[in-house]
Amino acid sequence: MKVMPIRYSADVEAMTRFYEALGLGAGPVSRPGGWIEMPAAGGMLAIHRSSGDDVGRCELAFEAEEPLEDVAKRLRAAGFEPGPPMDEGFGHSMRVQDPDGVWVQLNLYDRDLYT
């Protein structure tokens, strides 16, 4: 599984320029343009278009390399109840709260949905 912080922003284009100025390169972009991945030597930053209370928030996400249903079974066996897998513009996602009550997102990407 790959770790990926997600930065929520009202202006994905400006945020992309900012992180490019820090040295990150632009990677895959969702077709509607509300999501961009910025690979770096030590991982990846994702920027997600948002508004309201989410702007400025950062979320921890993981890129799954197996069906989310398999991950959900392991979580349940360990005593954690994930939400149901959801269809997304990038593939599928599932959320679960960690022991401190912080939400963690698990993503399974369908790269055919990217430009």
VOGU-3710 file (C-alpha; in Angstrom, 3 decimals, decimal comma):
1> mkvmpirysa> 0,000/0,000/0,000  1,259/3,500/-0,838  0,717/6,434/1,521  -0,591/9,697/0,091  -1,601/12,904/1,872  -4,549/14,676/0,227  -4,570/18,483/0,382  -8,017/20,043/-0,109  -8,041/23,383/-1,929  -10,497/25,839/-3,455
11> dveamtrfye> -7,951/26,558/-6,232  -6,286/23,389/-7,543  -4,442/25,308/-10,280  -2,831/27,788/-7,860  -1,987/25,010/-5,409  -0,377/23,027/-8,243  1,776/26,027/-9,204  2,811/26,452/-5,565  3,952/22,854/-5,146  5,647/22,905/-8,553
21> alglgagpvs> 7,623/25,919/-7,297  8,659/23,783/-4,299  10,007/21,180/-6,706  7,168/18,683/-7,145  6,158/17,699/-10,663  2,611/17,500/-11,954  1,442/13,936/-12,495  -1,904/12,389/-13,470  -4,938/14,690/-13,479  -8,583/13,662/-13,255
31> rpggwiempa> -10,599/14,487/-16,361  -12,766/17,094/-14,605  -9,556/18,678/-13,249  -10,495/18,589/-9,567  -7,726/16,129/-8,649  -4,020/16,130/-9,415  -1,250/13,850/-8,212  2,192/15,340/-7,639  4,845/12,627/-7,366  7,946/13,312/-5,296
41> aggmlaihrs> 11,043/11,279/-4,508  9,624/10,282/-1,114  5,973/9,749/-2,014  3,159/11,721/-3,553  0,903/14,658/-2,716  -2,644/14,741/-4,082  -4,559/18,007/-4,418  -8,353/17,797/-4,407  -10,736/20,634/-5,317  -13,042/21,477/-2,439
51> sgddvgrcel> -14,930/24,336/-0,839  -16,226/25,341/2,552  -14,852/23,713/5,677  -12,610/21,263/3,773  -10,401/24,000/2,266  -6,989/23,838/3,896  -7,607/20,408/5,392  -5,177/17,561/4,880  -6,248/13,915/4,965  -4,240/10,707/5,106
61> afeaeepled> -5,025/8,296/2,296  -3,591/5,012/1,104  -3,534/3,608/-2,410  -4,662/0,008/-2,212  -3,170/-2,600/-4,493  -5,924/-5,157/-3,818  -9,744/-5,127/-3,766  -11,129/-2,857/-1,049  -13,369/-5,707/0,102  -10,222/-7,661/1,100
71> vakrlraagf> -8,946/-4,685/3,111  -12,389/-4,312/4,737  -12,316/-7,963/5,872  -8,938/-7,452/7,594  -10,144/-4,244/9,244  -13,275/-5,953/10,591  -11,209/-8,888/11,863  -9,053/-6,361/13,754  -12,121/-4,677/15,279  -12,522/-1,671/12,954
81> epgppmdegf> -15,670/-1,115/10,879  -15,017/0,598/7,525  -17,654/2,396/5,523  -18,856/0,808/2,302  -16,738/1,082/-0,874  -17,921/4,067/-2,927  -17,721/4,728/-6,664  -15,548/7,774/-7,324  -14,357/9,696/-10,373  -10,960/8,000/-9,963
91> ghsmrvqdpd> -12,121/4,469/-9,130  -13,321/3,383/-5,666  -12,730/4,561/-2,110  -13,530/3,478/1,406  -13,133/5,340/4,684  -12,426/4,053/8,174  -11,721/5,743/11,508  -8,407/5,033/13,204  -8,290/4,387/16,999  -8,229/8,162/17,656
101> gvwvqlnlyd> -11,351/8,697/15,539  -9,481/10,280/12,614  -10,791/9,298/9,186  -8,419/7,479/6,834  -9,260/7,017/3,170  -8,367/3,925/1,135  -8,372/4,343/-2,650  -8,344/1,837/-5,468  -7,588/3,696/-8,697  -8,836/3,021/-12,206
111> rdlyt> -6,163/4,836/-14,246  -8,396/4,736/-17,354  -10,374/7,555/-15,698  -7,333/9,897/-15,832  -6,028/12,109/-18,637
//
